[in-house]
Amino acid sequence: MPQCIECEKNGAEYEVYEGITCGTPVHVFYDDSGKLHHHRKGSITNYVCSNNHEWHEQAATPCDVCGDEWLTGDNDEQDNCGGERGSGVTIRD
């Protein structure tokens, strides 16, 4: 289970609760030599701790042909969870 960075920094006790996991787009194409590529953006999982810190983590599955994880570049756009890509911690009031 992931750890809350903010609680760890402050030495606070906490529990982590896993939220929704969303899949992100797949780009499938044949290259010039006829090999089929599956470029996946992976998945994003949302978490919240018992001290109301929220964050998300992204996991990618590399393409079997070229190893591209499709995490940066021209295809870097919003995820299917409706938020901007990346991760961070937000403190709720």
N, C-alpha and C positions, 0 to 999 in steps of 0.2 A: 504494500500500500504506500502511496506517495506521502511525503512529509510536508507539512506546512512550513515554508521558509520563514515566515514572520514569527510564528510561535517558537520555532527552533532558535531563532536569533535572540528572542526575549526570554527563553527558558520557561515558557508557559506550557501547562498541560493542555492537551487537546485530543480530539478524535477527528478523523477525516471521513467524510461521507462522499461517495461517488455519485455523481449526477448522470446526466445524459451523455452517451457516446454517439457522435455523429460521424458518418462516413463522408468523405469528400470526393470530388470528381476523379474519373479515370479517363485518360487520353490513350486510345488504342490506335496504332497505325503500323503499317509495313514500311521498313526502311528500304533503301536502294537495292539491298541484296536479298530482299524478300523475307526478312525476319520480322516476326510479329512482336511489337513492343507493347507492354502495358505500363504506362506511367501513371502511378497512383499518387494522389496527394495524401492518402492514409486516413487516419481518423483523429478526432479531437475528443478528449474526455474532460468533462467539467467536474471540479471538486469544490467542496466547501468544508471548512473545519468548524469545530464547535465554538470557536471564537469569532466566527463570521468572516474569515478571510476566504476569498474566492480566487480560483485560478484554473487554468486549463493546460493540459499537456497534449502535445501532438506526437503521433507515431506514424512513421512512413514505412511502406514496404517497397524496397527497390525493385526496379525492372529486372526481370530474369535475363534479359539479353544484354543490356548495357550498364545496369546498376544505378541508373538515374533515379533519384528519390523525388524529383519534381517539387522541391521545397522552395526554390528561389527562381528569379528570372521573370520573363514576360507572363508566365502563367500564375504568378503570385497574386491571388485575388481573395475575395471574401470566402469564408468557408460556408458549408451548408447549415451550420448552426446559427447563422445570421450575424456573426461577429467578425471583427477584423482578425486576420491571422496573427499568430504570435502568442506569447504568454505573459502573464503578469499577475500581480496580487492586487485585489481591490478590497478595501475595508468598508463594510456596510455599517451605517449608523443604526 
